[in-house]
């Protein structure tokens, strides 16, 4: 990862004293000091699209991306992590009411209810909306008319026929791998991060040192900043406009770690500091250029409690999307097993 020089004032130098390197970066990265780290430029971002690309790595016909790294040996490694058989869901409850942070809720209604039985109907008008935890397929976002592995979107994804390549159906057999929780509020000693907090590679590595565990090729990385804890305490807010999350500078680090799945709690994927004009950069880059499938709008609060109770931040995780032909995503209920 490209190392930047951090310029600080004489006063900041005095206050920081001997704090250097990664610790200094983590101390300075906060909503109160949005300019403490330079932003990734458009030129850097465009260069990374070539330098960090995984296109062609598993052949010209590949539709799995880094899921190729989940080998039988990786699944056996994950299964060996199950010690007491305790399970915990990583999904947020489906939101059926419109709210400031749920503009497109799940539609649910009872169809019949009698003394002999009942039926109901559920619909997801926006698979990629804020109503439910879901898994993104590679047919979701594109760069310059190309999706994962360089496939031309115009030939393969249409409104009439859906996705002929890179659909959610490629994951019909499910995902079983080693999961690792990166609990950044616990690293910082807070209940949740304030919206606007930028999470850097140095923070992720500081958590690895504290927790004694880190992601390896083929793993699932789950990032918690405390979105649901904050919502429970303070109520909903327009989360698209104010969130914590991975800084764009983390992209080379993610490439280096070769994760198979990335999961997070909020729909914007970045804290959107002032001056950041890249749009939705981490989400789009990870999915399309790195070939990492995304677990979106998950809830890691129960996972955090289970991991802390055991002082164990690694576990087996299973994710089973619905087999929707030509679909660009699917609601899921991922399960971690300790």
Buried (B, 14 or more C-beta within 10 A) or exposed (E): BEEEEBEBEEEBEEEBEEBEEBEBBBBBBBBEEBEBBEBBEEEBBEEBBEEBBBBEEBEEEBBBBBBBBBEEEBBEBBEEBEEEEEEBBBBBEBBBEEBEBBBBBBEBEEEEEEEEEEEEEEEBEBBBBBBBBBBBBBBBBBBEEBBBBEBEBEEBBEEEEBBBBBBBBBBBEEBBBBBBBBBBBBBBEBEBBBBBBBBBBBBBBBBBEEBEBBBBBBBBBBBBBBBBBBBEEEEEBEBBEBBBBBBBBBBBBBBEBBBBBBBBBBBBBBBBBEEBEBEBBBBBBBBBBBBBBBBBBBBBBBBBEBBEEEEBBBBBBBBBBBBBEBBBBBBBBBBBBB
